[in-house]
Amino acid sequence: MALNIKRPNGTEDVIPKNINKWQTVEKVARDTAEKFGFKEIRIPTFENTNLFLRSVGETTDVVQKEMYTVIAKETKFTLRPEGTAGTIRAMLENGLLNDAMPQRVFYILSCFRHERPQKGRLREFHQFGLEMAGSSMPSADAEIISLAKNILDNLGIKNIELNINSIGCPECRAEYHKALKEYFGEKKDELCDTCLSRLEKNPMRILDCKSEICSEIAKDAPVILDYLCDECREHFEKLQGYLKNLSIDFKINPKIVRGLDYYTKTVFEFVSTDIGSQGTVCGGGRYDGLIEQLGSKAVPALGFAMGLERLIMVMENQGCEFMQKEPCNLYIAPMDEPALNKAMSLAKSLREYGHWIEYDVVGRSLKAQMKYADKINASFTLVLGTNELEANRAKIKNMKTGEQFELPLDDEKFADKFDALYLDNMLGNIDQFIIKNS
Ligand code: HAM
């Protein structure tokens, strides 16, 4: 009977055939972040809803329209729509900010947003993200942008544009809000209902509205760069100097405001034109007020997150390389019960050497076993029957070259000799991007 329960709209399965793509992106991102001094953190999938109201912001699309919230025993919990709020909560709760500054953490996690699914936009998606707390200097902004660029480069991704902007601090933003209220106030009748309520509370959010009419109106709105205070302007100029020093190309895009409320000063996005309208593969910025807003002493902080699905889409489009695991190292085909017992003990010893070993557990004929070995692309095969067990010797066959090698069947000796032979035969085929089975 066919399964008539399908996966929820906007979610994806990753089947074993494609897992190497995920492992590639995760490994490269993780290794790169560690070279910049970042350490991994893991946080819960759901948090108290108030955490997101206070950090992401009550007037954002994420909070107003996209959160998955449940009430359990009168408390509201929300599946995390992003990683920053939970990560900062965890850093505070575990006293990380009392340690040597800056604190640097990275995470790989799933996020949940009830958006309209489309190519590159999912309801459950995955982020690699990181946060640095304890520096207000523009050199820290340059450091994390350089780290993001490093990850994209190490993945082999090309044609990515870095857009940067500054959205100022609460002081310069007060002036800017006035200008926005004036501008949008004149076009009040055309705004969507959500933006109408944003006009009073948080007019900057209108700039980020996904409705066609609002985004059309927003095109000619005043830009924050014209309202920056001296400190914010200097911060932004210094950042640009550092990026030039690091030879990182960028474009100043005064339209970037980001969809989350916690940002101050620097915001940035890396955008690819290869995957359609949802081309932002990485977004981030500084959020100097968030930690204080969550009840701690003020600590400046900043970070970014990359969408893993989008990175993989760009890599597929650009024909980037993904890590491949070596195929099954040896398939053992036993022809009877005593041979099956031998296959088991040989496999045990060989696996201790780190080899991927399979043998028949289905009770197939020899012919069917060989067909299976071929299908899983086994590098070597070994047929075990009465003759082999009696002689206590057997031949393994290199499936690529057809070459055969006779080995003693004592478990330890066999494993030792197979290990040496395998390395001799296969080393040439293992390029730097192939990882040994572990
Ligand atoms: P964000 O821009 O909302 O920022 O998300 C970061 C990245 O996640 C986006 O650039 C995109 O690649 C991916 N993404 C977002 N929504 C979706 C979706 N519905 N489907 C697929 N991919 C998606 C944040 O989440 C901030 N927490 C980043 C940050 C960290 N800022 C400071 N620290």
Boltz pocket constraint, residues with backbone or C-beta under 6 A from the ligand:
constraints:
  - pocket:
      binder: B
      contacts: [[A, 81], [A, 82], [A, 83], [A, 84], [A, 85], [A, 113], [A, 115], [A, 120], [A, 121], [A, 122], [A, 123], [A, 124], [A, 125], [A, 126], [A, 127], [A, 129], [A, 130], [A, 131], [A, 259], [A, 260], [A, 280], [A, 281], [A, 282], [A, 283], [A, 284], [A, 285], [A, 302], [A, 303], [A, 304], [A, 305], [A, 306], [A, 307], [A, 308], [A, 309], [A, 310]]
      max_distance: 6.0
